[in-house]
Structure formats: C-alpha cells, structure tokens
C-alpha cells in the first residue's frame, strides 16, 4: 500500500484539497470543526505532511536569499 496523499485525506474528510492543506497548516481560514475532521482523517490514514515540498516553487533568487539568511553558503 502506498503512502496516503493529501487528496486521499481530503476525500476522507469530504473537503477540497485546498481546504485540507489549509486545515493541516493550521490557518484560520478553515472552521475549527473542519480542521478537526481533516486532522482526524489524516491520522486515520497515516498521512504525514512533507515539509520539504513547500520550497519547490521558489525561484532561484528566493532560494538563495533564504539560504543566505540561514548562513548557508
């Protein structure tokens, strides 16, 4: 069995992928009841957020700026 994806969590919770993403990120855009339902679905399915994927859409310049701020050369 493959790892559950965000779309699987969204289907299980009965919400859109965007709503599931926002709920798991903890934003205030999603009602508390929905956030709770999404988190329960994620736990049931064994979903784990992949934090490393969040940087994929950065431009090279943005990535370099972030690395400079961290002191990585």
Residue pairs with C-beta under 8 A, 6 or more apart in sequence:
3 46
3 47
3 48
4 42
4 45
4 46
4 47
5 47
6 17
6 20
6 21
6 24
6 47
7 17
8 45
8 47
9 20
9 24
9 38
9 41
9 42
9 45
9 47
10 16
10 17
10 19
10 20
10 38
12 41
12 44
12 45
13 20
13 23
13 34
13 37
13 38
13 40
13 41
14 37
15 23
15 34
15 37
15 38
19 30
19 34
19 38
20 38
20 41
22 29
22 30
23 30
23 34
23 35
23 38
23 39
24 38
24 39
24 42
24 49
26 35
30 38
41 47
55 63
55 66
58 66
67 73
